Amino acid sequence: MPESRALRLGRWSRRFSPSPWRNALGTLLLCSLAGIGALMLGAIPLSPPAFLHALVQPDSHAGLIVLQLRAPRVLLALLCGGALAVSGWLFQQVMRNALASPDTLGVTAGASAAAVAYLSYLAADWGMSGLPIAAMAGALAVIAVVYRLAWHRGTTPLRLILMGIGMAALCGAITTFILVSSPLSTTLSAYVWLTGSVYGANWTEVGQLALCCTGLALVLVALLRHALLAPLDDGLATGLGVKVQRTRALLTLVASLMAGVAIAWGGAMAFVGLVAPHIARQITPSPGAAQLITSAALGATLVILSDLLGRTLFTPLDLPAGIFVAAIGTPFFLTLLLRQAR
């Protein structure tokens, strides 16, 4: 049994275990170090004194590199990775399945199909500013269809996953058809977006994504108690006073929105929503807020490091972060599966 302590403040009291929170703080520290490293490294690497000078003198050459070129990119990677990891953690809780993720439920495929359609048919007239809206609309449309098809006197996690897999295959076919029938220039742009990239990030995009993530995080805080009860059997949860169908629908909506906003600004980065919660459960086995924070920090770290590798490993090429997300995440995931199979 993990060590537990009690916190008391007047009539309010709560028991907690310090160990999961130590692990969560450790992963947050790792994420911070990865972010600082990403700010210092690049085509023009900066020494620690030069990095500090850039922070103090934002108008200097080093300040321009750090604060205008690298900082928005690092923060966008952090927000995208954290949001995808939180979405994956929520989906795995609600679906009671360790393989559930935005990819499995069709959210990623829906956002991708809508984004590619926008790039092919509307971007020339409306500009790129509508791309995030199209991606979010696609994600929400697919999860709504999945939920409707899975509804039969309520929903079950198994029906949702099966419908999600089917919708993902359908959206994948639509995406392929649009790419094949589109001009080469549009296809190349779409492929970069489908791989996942934070290239060209700016402070406006960071602010928009941060605002969306903050609003969804506040909703999630209010629903966290229900998310922790979601893995229980429906009958047991009902006996504890949980309105199962309404709670499942709300948590699925929040998870879909989390994935949708991340995909809208960062592209369809595979594996983050699947791998980060798995690693978090290995580090922090007991479910709770600490495990959720650990998952978010690991997802953010994964995308930050992937983007750093993409822009430094093959200089002067700047490769999409999604390539390295898959390259880093796949060995971790296979290792976890092999350990669980033994």
Secondary structure by P-SEA (a helix, b strand, c coil): ccbbbbbbcccbbbbbbaaaaaaaaaaaaaaaaaaaaaaacccccccaaaaaaaaaccccaaaaacccccaaaaaaaaaaaaaaaaaaaaaaaaaccccccccccaaaaaaaaaaaaaaccccccccccaaaaaaaaaaaaaaaaaaaaaccccccaaaaaaaaaaaaaaaaaaaaaaaaaccaaaaaaaaaaaacccccccaaaaaaaaaaaaaaaaaaaaaaaaaaaccccaaaaaaaccaaaaaaaaaaaaaaaaaaaaaacccccccccccaaaaaaaacccccaaaaaaaaaaaaaaaaaaaaaaacccccccccaaaaaaaaaaaaaaaaaaaaac
